[in-house]
Amino acid sequence: MQTELSVLEMQILLRCEQGTFTKSDLSQLSRQKHSLTEKQKTIRRLIIQDLLTEKALPKIGTKKVPVFYSLTEAGKKWVKNYNGNYPRT
């Protein structure tokens, strides 16, 4: 697992701590600073590092297949460690 994560990777992991993360949520995250392509590549890196999991779940009564992202156990551990070591002022 990578020890140093980019700011965008950290933002995504912290966002997933709050619940599931959809592709539409991805477009809203850091809208001005990062392109959608950059965010998609970042998500892929997090999945490869086993910090996120991706699930495509077909929507009942439609042809849409939404994709959801959530933290793996390693991702949850990273978030817990990050929050525990975050500098307090």
Phi, psi and omega per residue, in radians:
M1 nan 2.484 3.131
Q2 -1.199 2.372 -3.126
T3 -1.527 -0.612 -3.140
E4 -1.808 2.077 3.123
L5 -1.831 2.616 3.078
S6 -1.262 2.893 3.123
V7 -1.068 -0.724 3.130
L8 -1.111 -0.728 3.090
E9 -1.051 -0.753 3.119
M10 -1.112 -0.754 3.136
Q11 -1.054 -0.727 3.139
I12 -1.141 -0.793 3.127
L13 -1.088 -0.751 3.138
L14 -1.176 -0.579 3.085
R15 -1.160 -0.713 -3.128
C16 -1.206 -0.356 3.098
E17 -1.085 -0.496 -3.089
Q18 -1.416 -0.120 3.141
G19 2.512 -2.841 -3.132
T20 -1.233 2.713 -3.049
F21 -2.199 2.165 -3.127
T22 -1.811 2.953 3.088
K23 -1.087 -0.582 3.099
S24 -1.207 -0.584 3.038
D25 -1.091 -0.638 -3.137
L26 -1.023 -0.723 -3.111
S27 -1.190 -0.410 -3.128
Q28 -1.493 -0.377 -3.077
L29 -1.300 2.186 3.101
S30 0.844 0.894 -3.021
R31 -0.968 -0.793 -3.073
Q32 -1.371 -0.497 -2.991
K33 -1.572 -0.470 -3.009
H34 -2.318 2.432 3.089
S35 -1.328 2.809 3.112
L36 -1.084 -0.670 3.114
T37 -1.076 -0.755 3.125
E38 -1.102 -0.713 3.127
K39 -1.130 -0.716 3.131
Q40 -1.113 -0.707 3.102
K41 -1.140 -0.665 3.132
T42 -1.137 -0.755 3.087
I43 -1.028 -0.776 3.125
R44 -1.026 -0.780 3.125
R45 -1.068 -0.723 3.137
L46 -1.154 -0.611 3.094
I47 -1.195 -0.764 3.118
I48 -1.063 -0.647 3.137
Q49 -1.381 0.024 3.140
D50 1.094 0.620 3.055
L51 -1.757 -0.410 3.108
L52 -2.234 2.695 3.005
T53 -2.139 2.590 -3.111
E54 -2.075 2.295 3.120
K55 -2.312 2.203 3.024
A56 -1.686 2.066 -3.096
L57 -2.126 1.952 -3.137
P58 -1.031 2.456 3.129
K59 -1.532 2.271 -3.084
I60 -1.136 2.306 3.075
G61 1.436 0.194 3.138
T62 -2.601 2.910 3.103
K63 -1.565 -0.027 -3.126
K64 -1.238 2.515 3.090
V65 -2.253 1.488 3.132
P66 -1.114 2.572 3.110
V67 -1.917 2.284 -3.133
F68 -2.070 2.517 3.097
Y69 -2.065 2.477 3.073
S70 -2.574 2.855 -3.126
L71 -1.289 2.479 2.969
T72 -1.479 3.113 3.080
E73 -1.067 -0.677 3.107
A74 -1.145 -0.650 3.097
G75 -1.157 -0.731 3.099
K76 -1.092 -0.702 3.118
K77 -1.122 -0.712 3.129
W78 -1.088 -0.805 -3.127
V79 -1.095 -0.759 3.131
K80 -1.078 -0.770 3.122
N81 -1.126 -0.752 3.129
Y82 -1.061 -0.872 -3.132
N83 -1.103 -0.642 3.125
G84 -1.205 -0.476 -3.109
N85 -1.845 0.077 -3.129
Y86 -1.171 2.286 -3.115
P87 -1.060 2.256 3.102
R88 -1.741 2.388 3.115
T89 -1.914 nan nan
